[in-house]
Amino acid sequence: MREPVFTPRILAEWTRRHPHAAVHRFPRAGHLVMDDAGDELGPLIRDFLLPHPQPPRGQR
């Protein structure tokens, strides 16, 4: 939520346009979210990817 480009106002518009999207706010994070909130973001990324496993190499 400390991102200088993608402000809360822009987030509000994206949320309006994509009402079913999951939105996670990181109050202390800036542009480099993984650096600023990696402990919180990592599990969310993992949980998002788990239901979408990659096909084996050669079958992509």
mmCIF file as Biopython writes it, N, C-alpha, C and O atoms, coordinates in Angstrom:
data_model
#
loop_
_atom_site.group_PDB
_atom_site.id
_atom_site.type_symbol
_atom_site.label_atom_id
_atom_site.label_alt_id
_atom_site.label_comp_id
_atom_site.label_asym_id
_atom_site.label_entity_id
_atom_site.label_seq_id
_atom_site.pdbx_PDB_ins_code
_atom_site.Cartn_x
_atom_site.Cartn_y
_atom_site.Cartn_z
_atom_site.occupancy
_atom_site.B_iso_or_equiv
_atom_site.auth_seq_id
_atom_site.auth_asym_id
_atom_site.pdbx_PDB_model_num
ATOM 1   N N  . MET A ? 1  ? 0.809   -1.182  0.000   1.0 0.0 1  A 1 
ATOM 2   C CA . MET A ? 1  ? 0.000   0.000   0.000   1.0 0.0 1  A 1 
ATOM 3   C C  . MET A ? 1  ? 0.862   1.261   0.000   1.0 0.0 1  A 1 
ATOM 4   O O  . MET A ? 1  ? 0.337   2.374   0.032   1.0 0.0 1  A 1 
ATOM 5   N N  . ARG A ? 2  ? 2.178   1.090   -0.035  1.0 0.0 2  A 1 
ATOM 6   C CA . ARG A ? 2  ? 3.082   2.237   -0.113  1.0 0.0 2  A 1 
ATOM 7   C C  . ARG A ? 2  ? 3.679   2.380   -1.510  1.0 0.0 2  A 1 
ATOM 8   O O  . ARG A ? 2  ? 4.653   3.108   -1.698  1.0 0.0 2  A 1 
ATOM 9   N N  . GLU A ? 3  ? 3.105   1.698   -2.474  1.0 0.0 3  A 1 
ATOM 10  C CA . GLU A ? 3  ? 3.542   1.746   -3.868  1.0 0.0 3  A 1 
ATOM 11  C C  . GLU A ? 3  ? 3.305   3.152   -4.416  1.0 0.0 3  A 1 
ATOM 12  O O  . GLU A ? 3  ? 2.188   3.662   -4.337  1.0 0.0 3  A 1 
ATOM 13  N N  . PRO A ? 4  ? 4.347   3.786   -4.974  1.0 0.0 4  A 1 
ATOM 14  C CA . PRO A ? 4  ? 4.174   5.147   -5.482  1.0 0.0 4  A 1 
ATOM 15  C C  . PRO A ? 4  ? 3.444   5.242   -6.823  1.0 0.0 4  A 1 
ATOM 16  O O  . PRO A ? 4  ? 2.946   6.314   -7.166  1.0 0.0 4  A 1 
ATOM 17  N N  . VAL A ? 5  ? 3.368   4.160   -7.585  1.0 0.0 5  A 1 
ATOM 18  C CA . VAL A ? 5  ? 2.732   4.198   -8.906  1.0 0.0 5  A 1 
ATOM 19  C C  . VAL A ? 5  ? 1.332   3.608   -8.852  1.0 0.0 5  A 1 
ATOM 20  O O  . VAL A ? 5  ? 0.368   4.248   -9.273  1.0 0.0 5  A 1 
ATOM 21  N N  . PHE A ? 6  ? 1.217   2.387   -8.335  1.0 0.0 6  A 1 
ATOM 22  C CA . PHE A ? 6  ? -0.075  1.712   -8.260  1.0 0.0 6  A 1 
ATOM 23  C C  . PHE A ? 6  ? -0.699  2.033   -6.903  1.0 0.0 6  A 1 
ATOM 24  O O  . PHE A ? 6  ? -0.602  1.255   -5.954  1.0 0.0 6  A 1 
ATOM 25  N N  . THR A ? 7  ? -1.330  3.180   -6.840  1.0 0.0 7  A 1 
ATOM 26  C CA . THR A ? 7  ? -1.861  3.736   -5.599  1.0 0.0 7  A 1 
ATOM 27  C C  . THR A ? 7  ? -3.153  3.042   -5.172  1.0 0.0 7  A 1 
ATOM 28  O O  . THR A ? 7  ? -3.743  2.298   -5.955  1.0 0.0 7  A 1 
ATOM 29  N N  . PRO A ? 8  ? -3.594  3.279   -3.935  1.0 0.0 8  A 1 
ATOM 30  C CA . PRO A ? 8  ? -4.880  2.725   -3.503  1.0 0.0 8  A 1 
ATOM 31  C C  . PRO A ? 8  ? -6.041  3.120   -4.433  1.0 0.0 8  A 1 
ATOM 32  O O  . PRO A ? 8  ? -6.986  2.349   -4.604  1.0 0.0 8  A 1 
ATOM 33  N N  . ARG A ? 9  ? -5.971  4.292   -5.021  1.0 0.0 9  A 1 
ATOM 34  C CA . ARG A ? 9  ? -7.023  4.709   -5.968  1.0 0.0 9  A 1 
ATOM 35  C C  . ARG A ? 9  ? -7.053  3.777   -7.190  1.0 0.0 9  A 1 
ATOM 36  O O  . ARG A ? 9  ? -8.127  3.388   -7.648  1.0 0.0 9  A 1 
ATOM 37  N N  . ILE A ? 10 ? -5.889  3.426   -7.705  1.0 0.0 10 A 1 
ATOM 38  C CA . ILE A ? 10 ? -5.818  2.511   -8.851  1.0 0.0 10 A 1 
ATOM 39  C C  . ILE A ? 10 ? -6.278  1.121   -8.421  1.0 0.0 10 A 1 
ATOM 40  O O  . ILE A ? 10 ? -6.984  0.445   -9.169  1.0 0.0 10 A 1 
ATOM 41  N N  . LEU A ? 11 ? -5.886  0.691   -7.228  1.0 0.0 11 A 1 
ATOM 42  C CA . LEU A ? 11 ? -6.356  -0.599  -6.717  1.0 0.0 11 A 1 
ATOM 43  C C  . LEU A ? 11 ? -7.881  -0.623  -6.645  1.0 0.0 11 A 1 
ATOM 44  O O  . LEU A ? 11 ? -8.506  -1.619  -7.011  1.0 0.0 11 A 1 
ATOM 45  N N  . ALA A ? 12 ? -8.473  0.457   -6.181  1.0 0.0 12 A 1 
ATOM 46  C CA . ALA A ? 12 ? -9.934  0.525   -6.094  1.0 0.0 12 A 1 
ATOM 47  C C  . ALA A ? 12 ? -10.575 0.355   -7.474  1.0 0.0 12 A 1 
ATOM 48  O O  . ALA A ? 12 ? -11.602 -0.312  -7.601  1.0 0.0 12 A 1 
ATOM 49  N N  . GLU A ? 13 ? -9.984  0.945   -8.493  1.0 0.0 13 A 1 
ATOM 50  C CA . GLU A ? 13 ? -10.526 0.808   -9.850  1.0 0.0 13 A 1 
ATOM 51  C C  . GLU A ? 13 ? -10.375 -0.623  -10.358 1.0 0.0 13 A 1 
ATOM 52  O O  . GLU A ? 13 ? -11.303 -1.166  -10.957 1.0 0.0 13 A 1 
ATOM 53  N N  . TRP A ? 14 ? -9.215  -1.240  -10.123 1.0 0.0 14 A 1 
ATOM 54  C CA . TRP A ? 14 ? -9.023  -2.635  -10.547 1.0 0.0 14 A 1 
ATOM 55  C C  . TRP A ? 14 ? -9.999  -3.548  -9.820  1.0 0.0 14 A 1 
ATOM 56  O O  . TRP A ? 14 ? -10.543 -4.481  -10.410 1.0 0.0 14 A 1 
ATOM 57  N N  . THR A ? 15 ? -10.217 -3.277  -8.539  1.0 0.0 15 A 1 
ATOM 58  C CA . THR A ? 15 ? -11.155 -4.072  -7.764  1.0 0.0 15 A 1 
ATOM 59  C C  . THR A ? 15 ? -12.576 -3.915  -8.317  1.0 0.0 15 A 1 
ATOM 60  O O  . THR A ? 15 ? -13.332 -4.885  -8.377  1.0 0.0 15 A 1 
ATOM 61  N N  . ARG A ? 16 ? -12.931 -2.707  -8.714  1.0 0.0 16 A 1 
ATOM 62  C CA . ARG A ? 16 ? -14.241 -2.477  -9.300  1.0 0.0 16 A 1 
ATOM 63  C C  . ARG A ? 16 ? -14.389 -3.258  -10.602 1.0 0.0 16 A 1 
ATOM 64  O O  . ARG A ? 16 ? -15.435 -3.857  -10.857 1.0 0.0 16 A 1 
ATOM 65  N N  . ARG A ? 17 ? -13.332 -3.250  -11.433 1.0 0.0 17 A 1 
ATOM 66  C CA . ARG A ? 17 ? -13.386 -3.916  -12.734 1.0 0.0 17 A 1 
ATOM 67  C C  . ARG A ? 17 ? -13.322 -5.441  -12.629 1.0 0.0 17 A 1 
ATOM 68  O O  . ARG A ? 17 ? -13.840 -6.152  -13.490 1.0 0.0 17 A 1 
ATOM 69  N N  . HIS A ? 18 ? -12.691 -5.929  -11.583 1.0 0.0 18 A 1 
ATOM 70  C CA . HIS A ? 18 ? -12.506 -7.379  -11.394 1.0 0.0 18 A 1 
ATOM 71  C C  . HIS A ? 18 ? -13.007 -7.759  -9.996  1.0 0.0 18 A 1 
ATOM 72  O O  . HIS A ? 18 ? -12.209 -8.077  -9.115  1.0 0.0 18 A 1 
ATOM 73  N N  . PRO A ? 19 ? -14.327 -7.726  -9.798  1.0 0.0 19 A 1 
ATOM 74  C CA . PRO A ? 19 ? -14.869 -7.910  -8.445  1.0 0.0 19 A 1 
ATOM 75  C C  . PRO A ? 19 ? -14.626 -9.290  -7.837  1.0 0.0 19 A 1 
ATOM 76  O O  . PRO A ? 19 ? -14.717 -9.443  -6.619  1.0 0.0 19 A 1 
ATOM 77  N N  . HIS A ? 20 ? -14.320 -10.291 -8.650  1.0 0.0 20 A 1 
ATOM 78  C CA . HIS A ? 20 ? -14.107 -11.634 -8.110  1.0 0.0 20 A 1 
ATOM 79  C C  . HIS A ? 20 ? -12.629 -11.948 -7.862  1.0 0.0 20 A 1 
ATOM 80  O O  . HIS A ? 20 ? -12.293 -13.039 -7.402  1.0 0.0 20 A 1 
ATOM 81  N N  . ALA A ? 21 ? -11.763 -11.003 -8.163  1.0 0.0 21 A 1 
ATOM 82  C CA . ALA A ? 21 ? -10.326 -11.223 -7.954  1.0 0.0 21 A 1 
ATOM 83  C C  . ALA A ? 21 ? -9.988  -11.169 -6.467  1.0 0.0 21 A 1 
ATOM 84  O O  . ALA A ? 21 ? -10.559 -10.378 -5.716  1.0 0.0 21 A 1 
ATOM 85  N N  . ALA A ? 22 ? -9.070  -12.007 -6.063  1.0 0.0 22 A 1 
ATOM 86  C CA . ALA A ? 22 ? -8.576  -11.953 -4.684  1.0 0.0 22 A 1 
ATOM 87  C C  . ALA A ? 22 ? -7.645  -10.754 -4.560  1.0 0.0 22 A 1 
ATOM 88  O O  . ALA A ? 22 ? -6.758  -10.566 -5.393  1.0 0.0 22 A 1 
ATOM 89  N N  . VAL A ? 23 ? -7.840  -9.958  -3.542  1.0 0.0 23 A 1 
ATOM 90  C CA . VAL A ? 23 ? -7.013  -8.777  -3.310  1.0 0.0 23 A 1 
ATOM 91  C C  . VAL A ? 23 ? -6.378  -8.911  -1.936  1.0 0.0 23 A 1 
ATOM 92  O O  . VAL A ? 23 ? -7.065  -9.154  -0.943  1.0 0.0 23 A 1 
ATOM 93  N N  . HIS A ? 24 ? -5.068  -8.753  -1.889  1.0 0.0 24 A 1 
ATOM 94  C CA . HIS A ? 24 ? -4.342  -8.807  -0.626  1.0 0.0 24 A 1 
ATOM 95  C C  . HIS A ? 24 ? -3.578  -7.498  -0.495  1.0 0.0 24 A 1 
ATOM 96  O O  . HIS A ? 24 ? -2.837  -7.109  -1.398  1.0 0.0 24 A 1 
ATOM 97  N N  . ARG A ? 25 ? -3.758  -6.839  0.609   1.0 0.0 25 A 1 
ATOM 98  C CA . ARG A ? 25 ? -3.094  -5.549  0.851   1.0 0.0 25 A 1 
ATOM 99  C C  . ARG A ? 25 ? -1.945  -5.757  1.828   1.0 0.0 25 A 1 
ATOM 100 O O  . ARG A ? 25 ? -2.075  -6.478  2.817   1.0 0.0 25 A 1 
ATOM 101 N N  . PHE A ? 26 ? -0.832  -5.123  1.537   1.0 0.0 26 A 1 
ATOM 102 C CA . PHE A ? 26 ? 0.347   -5.212  2.381   1.0 0.0 26 A 1 
ATOM 103 C C  . PHE A ? 26 ? 0.705   -3.787  2.813   1.0 0.0 26 A 1 
ATOM 104 O O  . PHE A ? 26 ? 1.395   -3.077  2.082   1.0 0.0 26 A 1 
ATOM 105 N N  . PRO A ? 27 ? 0.245   -3.366  3.984   1.0 0.0 27 A 1 
ATOM 106 C CA . PRO A ? 27 ? 0.362   -1.972  4.398   1.0 0.0 27 A 1 
ATOM 107 C C  . PRO A ? 27 ? 1.787   -1.419  4.413   1.0 0.0 27 A 1 
ATOM 108 O O  . PRO A ? 27 ? 1.984   -0.229  4.166   1.0 0.0 27 A 1 
ATOM 109 N N  . ARG A ? 28 ? 2.771   -2.251  4.695   1.0 0.0 28 A 1 
ATOM 110 C CA . ARG A ? 28 ? 4.152   -1.753  4.787   1.0 0.0 28 A 1 
ATOM 111 C C  . ARG A ? 28 ? 4.948   -1.945  3.508   1.0 0.0 28 A 1 
ATOM 112 O O  . ARG A ? 28 ? 6.119   -1.571  3.451   1.0 0.0 28 A 1 
ATOM 113 N N  . ALA A ? 29 ? 4.333   -2.524  2.476   1.0 0.0 29 A 1 
ATOM 114 C CA . ALA A ? 29 ? 5.067   -2.849  1.249   1.0 0.0 29 A 1 
ATOM 115 C C  . ALA A ? 29 ? 4.990   -1.721  0.228   1.0 0.0 29 A 1 
ATOM 116 O O  . ALA A ? 29 ? 3.975   -1.039  0.088   1.0 0.0 29 A 1 
ATOM 117 N N  . GLY A ? 30 ? 6.105   -1.552  -0.477  1.0 0.0 30 A 1 
ATOM 118 C CA . GLY A ? 30 ? 6.172   -0.597  -1.570  1.0 0.0 30 A 1 
ATOM 119 C C  . GLY A ? 30 ? 6.251   -1.342  -2.894  1.0 0.0 30 A 1 
ATOM 120 O O  . GLY A ? 30 ? 5.611   -2.378  -3.069  1.0 0.0 30 A 1 
ATOM 121 N N  . HIS A ? 31 ? 7.040   -0.811  -3.828  1.0 0.0 31 A 1 
ATOM 122 C CA . HIS A ? 31 ? 7.114   -1.367  -5.177  1.0 0.0 31 A 1 
ATOM 123 C C  . HIS A ? 31 ? 7.669   -2.795  -5.189  1.0 0.0 31 A 1 
ATOM 124 O O  . HIS A ? 31 ? 7.229   -3.619  -5.990  1.0 0.0 31 A 1 
ATOM 125 N N  . LEU A ? 32 ? 8.609   -3.086  -4.328  1.0 0.0 32 A 1 
ATOM 126 C CA . LEU A ? 32 ? 9.215   -4.425  -4.288  1.0 0.0 32 A 1 
ATOM 127 C C  . LEU A ? 32 ? 8.526   -5.248  -3.202  1.0 0.0 32 A 1 
ATOM 128 O O  . LEU A ? 32 ? 9.084   -5.478  -2.129  1.0 0.0 32 A 1 
ATOM 129 N N  . VAL A ? 33 ? 7.323   -5.680  -3.495  1.0 0.0 33 A 1 
ATOM 130 C CA . VAL A ? 33 ? 6.482   -6.357  -2.508  1.0 0.0 33 A 1 
ATOM 131 C C  . VAL A ? 33 ? 7.176   -7.589  -1.932  1.0 0.0 33 A 1 
ATOM 132 O O  . VAL A ? 33 ? 7.120   -7.822  -0.725  1.0 0.0 33 A 1 
ATOM 133 N N  . MET A ? 34 ? 7.819   -8.367  -2.772  1.0 0.0 34 A 1 
ATOM 134 C CA . MET A ? 34 ? 8.468   -9.588  -2.285  1.0 0.0 34 A 1 
ATOM 135 C C  . MET A ? 34 ? 9.573   -9.257  -1.276  1.0 0.0 34 A 1 
ATOM 136 O O  . MET A ? 34 ? 9.791   -10.010 -0.327  1.0 0.0 34 A 1 
ATOM 137 N N  . ASP A ? 35 ? 10.262  -8.147  -1.474  1.0 0.0 35 A 1 
ATOM 138 C CA . ASP A ? 35 ? 11.282  -7.730  -0.508  1.0 0.0 35 A 1 
ATOM 139 C C  . ASP A ? 35 ? 10.646  -7.228  0.783   1.0 0.0 35 A 1 
ATOM 140 O O  . ASP A ? 35 ? 11.120  -7.533  1.877   1.0 0.0 35 A 1 
ATOM 141 N N  . ASP A ? 36 ? 9.570   -6.456  0.651   1.0 0.0 36 A 1 
ATOM 142 C CA . ASP A ? 36 ? 8.954   -5.812  1.805   1.0 0.0 36 A 1 
ATOM 143 C C  . ASP A ? 36 ? 8.005   -6.712  2.581   1.0 0.0 36 A 1 
ATOM 144 O O  . ASP A ? 36 ? 7.839   -6.533  3.787   1.0 0.0 36 A 1 
ATOM 145 N N  . ALA A ? 37 ? 7.377   -7.678  1.912   1.0 0.0 37 A 1 
ATOM 146 C CA . ALA A ? 37 ? 6.377   -8.516  2.572   1.0 0.0 37 A 1 
ATOM 147 C C  . ALA A ? 37 ? 6.477   -9.970  2.118   1.0 0.0 37 A 1 
ATOM 148 O O  . ALA A ? 37 ? 5.464   -10.662 2.014   1.0 0.0 37 A 1 
ATOM 149 N N  . GLY A ? 38 ? 7.676   -10.426 1.855   1.0 0.0 38 A 1 
ATOM 150 C CA . GLY A ? 38 ? 7.884   -11.780 1.345   1.0 0.0 38 A 1 
ATOM 151 C C  . GLY A ? 38 ? 7.333   -12.872 2.238   1.0 0.0 38 A 1 
ATOM 152 O O  . GLY A ? 38 ? 6.820   -13.878 1.747   1.0 0.0 38 A 1 
ATOM 153 N N  . ASP A ? 39 ? 7.433   -12.685 3.554   1.0 0.0 39 A 1 
ATOM 154 C CA . ASP A ? 39 ? 6.919   -13.704 4.486   1.0 0.0 39 A 1 
ATOM 155 C C  . ASP A ? 39 ? 5.414   -13.869 4.349   1.0 0.0 39 A 1 
ATOM 156 O O  . ASP A ? 39 ? 4.894   -14.968 4.541   1.0 0.0 39 A 1 
ATOM 157 N N  . GLU A ? 40 ? 4.711   -12.796 4.019   1.0 0.0 40 A 1 
ATOM 158 C CA . GLU A ? 40 ? 3.262   -12.862 3.844   1.0 0.0 40 A 1 
ATOM 159 C C  . GLU A ? 40 ? 2.892   -13.264 2.417   1.0 0.0 40 A 1 
ATOM 160 O O  . GLU A ? 40 ? 1.928   -14.000 2.205   1.0 0.0 40 A 1 
ATOM 161 N N  . LEU A ? 41 ? 3.656   -12.780 1.444   1.0 0.0 41 A 1 
ATOM 162 C CA . LEU A ? 41 ? 3.319   -12.985 0.041   1.0 0.0 41 A 1 
ATOM 163 C C  . LEU A ? 41 ? 3.656   -14.396 -0.443  1.0 0.0 41 A 1 
ATOM 164 O O  . LEU A ? 41 ? 2.900   -14.975 -1.224  1.0 0.0 41 A 1 
ATOM 165 N N  . GLY A ? 42 ? 4.754   -14.942 0.000   1.0 0.0 42 A 1 
ATOM 166 C CA . GLY A ? 42 ? 5.181   -16.264 -0.450  1.0 0.0 42 A 1 
ATOM 167 C C  . GLY A ? 42 ? 4.104   -17.332 -0.319  1.0 0.0 42 A 1 
ATOM 168 O O  . GLY A ? 42 ? 3.808   -18.017 -1.298  1.0 0.0 42 A 1 
ATOM 169 N N  . PRO A ? 43 ? 3.504   -17.496 0.871   1.0 0.0 43 A 1 
ATOM 170 C CA . PRO A ? 43 ? 2.454   -18.507 1.015   1.0 0.0 43 A 1 
ATOM 171 C C  . PRO A ? 43 ? 1.239   -18.244 0.122   1.0 0.0 43 A 1 
ATOM 172 O O  . PRO A ? 43 ? 0.601   -19.190 -0.341  1.0 0.0 43 A 1 
ATOM 173 N N  . LEU A ? 44 ? 0.914   -16.982 -0.122  1.0 0.0 44 A 1 
ATOM 174 C CA . LEU A ? 44 ? -0.219  -16.670 -1.002  1.0 0.0 44 A 1 
ATOM 175 C C  . LEU A ? 44 ? 0.077   -17.102 -2.434  1.0 0.0 44 A 1 
ATOM 176 O O  . LEU A ? 44 ? -0.798  -17.626 -3.123  1.0 0.0 44 A 1 
ATOM 177 N N  . ILE A ? 45 ? 1.303   -16.882 -2.876  1.0 0.0 45 A 1 
ATOM 178 C CA . ILE A ? 45 ? 1.690   -17.314 -4.225  1.0 0.0 45 A 1 
ATOM 179 C C  . ILE A ? 45 ? 1.650   -18.834 -4.315  1.0 0.0 45 A 1 
ATOM 180 O O  . ILE A ? 45 ? 1.122   -19.391 -5.277  1.0 0.0 45 A 1 
ATOM 181 N N  . ARG A ? 46 ? 2.209   -19.504 -3.308  1.0 0.0 46 A 1 
ATOM 182 C CA . ARG A ? 46 ? 2.196   -20.969 -3.285  1.0 0.0 46 A 1 
ATOM 183 C C  . ARG A ? 46 ? 0.769   -21.498 -3.328  1.0 0.0 46 A 1 
ATOM 184 O O  . ARG A ? 46 ? 0.465   -22.400 -4.109  1.0 0.0 46 A 1 
ATOM 185 N N  . ASP A ? 47 ? -0.110  -20.942 -2.493  1.0 0.0 47 A 1 
ATOM 186 C CA . ASP A ? 47 ? -1.497  -21.409 -2.445  1.0 0.0 47 A 1 
ATOM 187 C C  . ASP A ? 47 ? -2.221  -21.150 -3.759  1.0 0.0 47 A 1 
ATOM 188 O O  . ASP A ? 47 ? -3.102  -21.921 -4.139  1.0 0.0 47 A 1 
ATOM 189 N N  . PHE A ? 48 ? -1.868  -20.091 -4.449  1.0 0.0 48 A 1 
ATOM 190 C CA . PHE A ? 48 ? -2.469  -19.804 -5.751  1.0 0.0 48 A 1 
ATOM 191 C C  . PHE A ? 48 ? -2.008  -20.821 -6.793  1.0 0.0 48 A 1 
ATOM 192 O O  . PHE A ? 48 ? -2.806  -21.277 -7.612  1.0 0.0 48 A 1 
ATOM 193 N N  . LEU A ? 49 ? -0.732  -21.174 -6.764  1.0 0.0 49 A 1 
ATOM 194 C CA . LEU A ? 49 ? -0.166  -22.066 -7.773  1.0 0.0 49 A 1 
ATOM 195 C C  . LEU A ? 49 ? -0.476  -23.546 -7.538  1.0 0.0 49 A 1 
ATOM 196 O O  . LEU A ? 49 ? -0.518  -24.317 -8.496  1.0 0.0 49 A 1 
ATOM 197 N N  . LEU A ? 50 ? -0.690  -23.950 -6.314  1.0 0.0 50 A 1 
ATOM 198 C CA . LEU A ? 50 ? -0.920  -25.369 -6.031  1.0 0.0 50 A 1 
ATOM 199 C C  . LEU A ? 50 ? -2.055  -25.977 -6.843  1.0 0.0 50 A 1 
ATOM 200 O O  . LEU A ? 50 ? -1.891  -27.089 -7.345  1.0 0.0 50 A 1 
ATOM 201 N N  . PRO A ? 51 ? -3.204  -25.306 -7.004  1.0 0.0 51 A 1 
ATOM 202 C CA . PRO A ? 51 ? -4.262  -25.926 -7.806  1.0 0.0 51 A 1 
ATOM 203 C C  . PRO A ? 51 ? -3.983  -25.893 -9.306  1.0 0.0 51 A 1 
ATOM 204 O O  . PRO A ? 51 ? -4.767  -26.418 -10.096 1.0 0.0 51 A 1 
ATOM 205 N N  . HIS A ? 52 ? -2.879  -25.284 -9.696  1.0 0.0 52 A 1 
ATOM 206 C CA . HIS A ? 52 ? -2.552  -25.133 -11.121 1.0 0.0 52 A 1 
ATOM 207 C C  . HIS A ? 52 ? -1.159  -25.707 -11.406 1.0 0.0 52 A 1 
ATOM 208 O O  . HIS A ? 52 ? -0.262  -24.958 -11.793 1.0 0.0 52 A 1 
ATOM 209 N N  . PRO A ? 53 ? -0.959  -27.017 -11.223 1.0 0.0 53 A 1 
ATOM 210 C CA . PRO A ? 53 ? 0.388   -27.567 -11.429 1.0 0.0 53 A 1 
ATOM 211 C C  . PRO A ? 53 ? 0.821   -27.464 -12.892 1.0 0.0 53 A 1 
ATOM 212 O O  . PRO A ? 53 ? 0.002   -27.513 -13.809 1.0 0.0 53 A 1 
ATOM 213 N N  . GLN A ? 54 ? 2.102   -27.323 -13.073 1.0 0.0 54 A 1 
ATOM 214 C CA . GLN A ? 54 ? 2.672   -27.258 -14.416 1.0 0.0 54 A 1 
ATOM 215 C C  . GLN A ? 54 ? 2.711   -28.667 -15.010 1.0 0.0 54 A 1 
ATOM 216 O O  . GLN A ? 54 ? 3.007   -29.628 -14.301 1.0 0.0 54 A 1 
ATOM 217 N N  . PRO A ? 55 ? 2.414   -28.794 -16.305 1.0 0.0 55 A 1 
ATOM 218 C CA . PRO A ? 55 ? 2.569   -30.102 -16.945 1.0 0.0 55 A 1 
ATOM 219 C C  . PRO A ? 55 ? 4.049   -30.485 -17.004 1.0 0.0 55 A 1 
ATOM 220 O O  . PRO A ? 55 ? 4.914   -29.609 -16.969 1.0 0.0 55 A 1 
ATOM 221 N N  . PRO A ? 56 ? 4.346   -31.774 -17.092 1.0 0.0 56 A 1 
ATOM 222 C CA . PRO A ? 56 ? 5.752   -32.210 -17.183 1.0 0.0 56 A 1 
ATOM 223 C C  . PRO A ? 56 ? 6.437   -31.571 -18.389 1.0 0.0 56 A 1 
ATOM 224 O O  . PRO A ? 56 ? 5.795   -31.255 -19.390 1.0 0.0 56 A 1 
ATOM 225 N N  . ARG A ? 57 ? 7.726   -31.390 -18.277 1.0 0.0 57 A 1 
ATOM 226 C CA . ARG A ? 57 ? 8.497   -30.820 -19.404 1.0 0.0 57 A 1 
ATOM 227 C C  . ARG A ? 57 ? 8.272   -31.658 -20.661 1.0 0.0 57 A 1 
ATOM 228 O O  . ARG A ? 57 ? 8.183   -32.884 -20.594 1.0 0.0 57 A 1 
ATOM 229 N N  . GLY A ? 58 ? 8.180   -30.989 -21.797 1.0 0.0 58 A 1 
ATOM 230 C CA . GLY A ? 58 ? 7.943   -31.670 -23.051 1.0 0.0 58 A 1 
ATOM 231 C C  . GLY A ? 58 ? 6.461   -31.790 -23.378 1.0 0.0 58 A 1 
ATOM 232 O O  . GLY A ? 58 ? 6.105   -32.128 -24.508 1.0 0.0 58 A 1 
ATOM 233 N N  . GLN A ? 59 ? 5.604   -31.523 -22.421 1.0 0.0 59 A 1 
ATOM 234 C CA . GLN A ? 59 ? 4.162   -31.599 -22.659 1.0 0.0 59 A 1 
ATOM 235 C C  . GLN A ? 59 ? 3.508   -30.214 -22.545 1.0 0.0 59 A 1 
ATOM 236 O O  . GLN A ? 59 ? 2.282   -30.104 -22.508 1.0 0.0 59 A 1 
ATOM 237 N N  . ARG A ? 60 ? 4.325   -29.169 -22.490 1.0 0.0 60 A 1 
ATOM 238 C CA . ARG A ? 60 ? 3.767   -27.810 -22.348 1.0 0.0 60 A 1 
ATOM 239 C C  . ARG A ? 60 ? 3.342   -27.257 -23.647 1.0 0.0 60 A 1 
ATOM 240 O O  . ARG A ? 60 ? 2.854   -26.129 -23.708 1.0 0.0 60 A 1 
#
